[in-house]
């Protein structure tokens, strides 16, 4: 069974945090995060996948343009 859970948070109008529980982070997940960032005019995002042995292995920092 393939279960996908997705939550999106916007913090203080500065950071988008996208939380997922998927097999692996791939290009479509990065594209979704970048789209949310562009629509909200955010520069920084975190894409977090909880389906990993170690949480730090599931965190991907995403930058929209330059900081």
Phi, psi and omega per residue, in radians:
X1 nan 2.328 3.129
X2 -1.822 1.895 -3.105
X3 -1.847 2.246 3.095
X4 -2.129 2.181 3.074
X5 -2.090 2.329 -3.091
X6 -2.415 2.256 3.052
X7 -2.271 2.488 3.140
X8 -2.215 2.279 3.125
X9 -2.179 2.525 3.024
X10 -2.054 2.087 -3.071
X11 -1.869 2.115 3.020
X12 0.857 0.521 -3.114
X13 0.959 0.526 -3.132
X14 -2.225 -0.626 -3.010
X15 -2.316 2.383 2.997
X16 -1.753 2.229 3.078
X17 -2.038 2.050 3.142
X18 -1.950 2.079 -3.074
X19 -1.871 2.270 -3.122
X20 -2.354 2.797 2.978
X21 -2.293 1.502 -3.078
X22 -2.259 2.916 -3.132
X23 -1.021 -0.824 3.130
X24 -2.758 2.621 3.063
X25 -1.329 2.267 3.095
X26 -2.293 -3.037 -3.028
X27 -1.058 -0.602 -3.137
X28 -1.144 -0.612 3.103
X29 -1.190 -0.710 3.075
X30 -1.121 -0.705 3.130
X31 -1.114 -0.700 3.102
X32 -1.089 -0.781 3.136
X33 -1.110 -0.783 3.114
X34 -1.094 -0.649 3.100
X35 -1.106 -0.784 3.095
X36 -1.081 -0.673 3.136
X37 -1.174 -0.740 -3.136
X38 -1.169 -0.718 3.133
X39 -1.125 -0.592 -3.139
X40 -1.683 0.028 -3.121
X41 1.022 0.778 3.089
X42 -1.719 2.559 3.129
X43 -1.680 -0.508 -3.015
X44 -2.191 2.424 3.099
X45 -2.481 2.698 3.040
X46 -2.149 2.239 3.083
X47 -1.911 2.006 -3.025
X48 -2.067 2.195 3.089
X49 -1.920 2.095 -3.125
X50 -1.517 -0.006 3.129
X51 -1.620 0.960 3.109
X52 -2.350 2.775 3.091
X53 -1.184 -0.757 3.091
X54 -2.037 2.265 -3.069
X55 -1.011 -0.649 -3.103
X56 -1.103 -0.399 3.085
X57 -1.320 -0.263 -3.105
X58 -1.807 0.167 -3.109
X59 -1.810 2.226 3.128
X60 -2.204 2.163 3.093
X61 -1.511 2.319 -3.099
X62 -2.143 2.295 -3.136
X63 -2.065 2.292 3.097
X64 -1.730 1.791 -3.078
X65 1.393 -2.319 3.108
X66 -2.104 2.636 3.140
X67 -1.495 nan nan
